[in-house]
Amino acid sequence: MCPSAEGTHRTISAAQTEALAARLAAGLRAGDVVLVGGDLGAGKTTFVRGAARALGVTDPVTSPTFTLAQRYAGRVAVAHLDLFRLDGLDEEDLGSVEEELGPHAVAFVEWPAVGRPAFAGRVRARVHLRHAGGDAREVTIAGGEDR
């Protein structure tokens, strides 16, 4: 993770949120997992979009809420997971999540609480977004677990 990305930041537009995500992405490599939390509409997918762009993704990056996961090709493959709809991980869900968290891609996981068992020991960064009025967001970026 890029050390200059750690800390609490205030962004006032989607473009600034994406630029902050690009700073984080500069220090990521395949196999890294980034947990992305925050309320509905806080900008989680916008943040992932900015990081994915910095990792070379040119396809549209959208929320995978209804598909659970989306994979994108770039300089580094990007896996984007959204666990919002899951109450827990049964064996099938756990297998699907673990498949996306392999060493082949940088994985961004929205609504990560339900998936903790799947990515224990793999987390490179934790991101939390919070509404701060209008288009403003407060974005906190912290390091993850040592691998």
N, C-alpha and C positions, 0 to 999 in steps of 0.2 A: 504494500500500500504506500502511496506517496505521502510522506510525513506532513507535507503542507496541507493535505486535505483533512487531517485530524482536527477535531475541535468542533465548536458550535459556530455556525455561519448563518447569516441572514441573506436570503435571495429575494429579489422583488419581481422576478419574471421567470417564466418557464426556461427561457434561454440561459439565465444565470444559474438556475438549478441544474440544467444540463451541463453547463461549463464546470460547475463544481464536481459533478459526477465524472467528467472527463479527467479532472485532476486525480481523483481516486483511481480511476481506471489505468492511469499511467504506471501504477505500481503493481498491477495485477497480472497473474499468469495462469495458464491452464491448470485446473485443479483447485483454484481458489473459490471459496464460497463467500458471498456477501449477503448478509441478512438485511432486509429493508422493511422497516416498520413505520407505522403511522396510521392515522384515522383514514376513513374513506375520503378520497379526493384530496389528500394531503400532498400528492405529487410523487408517489412511489414509482409509477410507471414512467413518468417524465424523467425521474432520476435515472432509472435503468436505461431509458432511451439515450440519454447523454453519455453514459458509460459505454453502451453498445456502439454508438457512433465512434467513440474514441478507440474502440477495439476493432474498428474497420467494418462494422455492419452497415450495409447500405439499404437493406430492406426496411419497410415500415416496422417499427417496434410498437406492439400493442399489448394490452393486458391479456394474459392467458387465463383469466378467471374461469372461463367455461371449458377450457381445454386442459387445465392444470399446468401444462408446460409448453413452451415454444422454444425451438432451437433456431439459431441464426448463424450464418457463416460470416466470418470476418478474418482479419489477420489471426485472431484467436477465436475459436468457436465460443458462442455465448448461449447459455441455457437460462431461460427466464421462467421461473415457477411462481405460481400464485396459489397458495394453500387456503385461501379464504373460505372456500366451500366445504372443506374437510373438518369433521369433528375430531378425527383421530386418524391414525394410519393403520389400516389393516395390512395384511401381508401383500396384497396386490398394490395398494397405494405406496407402501414402503418400497417395494421393488421398483415402481415407476419413478419415485423420487430419487432413489439411489442411482438409477440408470442415468439420470440427468446430472448427478453430482460427481461423475467420474473424472479422471485426470485429463480428459480430452477438451474440457471447456471451462470457462469462468462461469460460475452459476450465481444468479441473483435470485433470492428467494423472498417474495412478498408474503406477509402474514406467516412468519416462520415458526410461531410458538408450537403449532401442532406437529411440526416435523423435526423437532430437536433431536430425537434419537438418530435420525438419518444423517445429520451433518455434525454430530459431536466430534470435535477434534479437527474439523476441516475449515472452520470459520476464519477468514482473513480480516473481515471488517464488519462492523455493525453500523447501520445507518438508521436514524429515526427522523422523520419529517413531521413538522407540526405547522398547522395554519397559524399565520401571524397577521391576519387581516388583509383583505383584498387578495392580490396575487402574491403577497409576501409569504415566505416560508422560513421557519427556523429549522435548520438541518444540522443534526449532530452526527459526527462520524467518529467512531472509536475503533481501535484495533480489536481483533478477534482473539481466538485462542492460538497459542503456539502450536505449530505442527511439527 
